[in-house]
Amino acid sequence: MKIDELSISQIKIDVPINGNEILEKVLKAINSDREIKTLWRIMNVNAIERLGYTDHGPTHVNIVANYALQIARIFTKKGVKMSIVKDFGLTNKHAEVVIFLASLMHDLGMSIHRVNHEMFSLFIARDFLKKMLDFMPIEERTVVLSETLHAIISHSHGSAGKTSTIEGGIVRIADALDMSKGRSRIPYKMGKIDIHSVSANAIESVTVEEGTKDPVDINIVMTTEAGVFQVDDFIEEKLEVSGLAKYIHVVSYLKDKGKTRVYKTYS
């Protein structure tokens, strides 16, 4: 994987702003920062080329950020109060910035090592966060920075304990929702055939929608029953530990011979 100015300049993070001028400023700063874009490329060298893992680079973090903001905005619409609003008196716009930045930076430690990468991510992210948030008053910036670091350390099953914030739980869930065959295609094509790659290759799509009973519905479509490993892993390692299970209804579907049927419901 060649890393040069041209390849780095082509990386662009894209999320819907929805009138959030704070998020717009941060997004602009991210898209003009060549250092963080280079780190995303390095992360994929370590993850894909050296370890045979799934994508951990710019495509993955962009997908996570979009899922996370989608969940957050549904939560807000349904009256779920964000932790930064409840505990610090800031706004839902600040909560979206925390969620967005943690989504983009949660795997930065992969540029160093896979083991304990969420911990390595903290000290790498801190410098970026201070730079990205330098337009905020110091008190506001310090709260947003701390809440973002909390969401980063909370994203992985390797972390100790449950997340303490709504925002951290959302990032934890959104990270796992990037489970479809698009993410698994690289290790699968490279010949890495194990339960993780086979299961992920069986996931056709993941959608997040406003729920009818619970605030959020997550629908996962599988092409074979092998996908259930990926879904069960998501439920056990991410959703149940996120503290947000009571707000989210998950349904897996099996697509077979042109027909799609409900395979399993998690609630």
Secondary structure, 3 states (H helix, E strand, C coil): CCCCHHHHHCCCCCCCCCCCHHHHHHHHHHHCCHHHHHHHHHHHHHHHHHCCCCCCCHHHHHHHHHHHHHHHHHHHHCCCCCHHHHHHCCCHHHHHHHHHHHHHHCCHHHHCCCCCHHHHHHHHHHHHHHHHCCCCCHHHHHHHHHHHHHHHHCCCCCCCCCCCCHHHHHHHHHHHHCCCHHHHHHHHHCCCCCHHHHHHHCEEEEEEEECCCCCEEEEEEECCHHHHHHHHHHHHHHHHHHCCHHHEEEEEEEEECCEEEEEEEEC
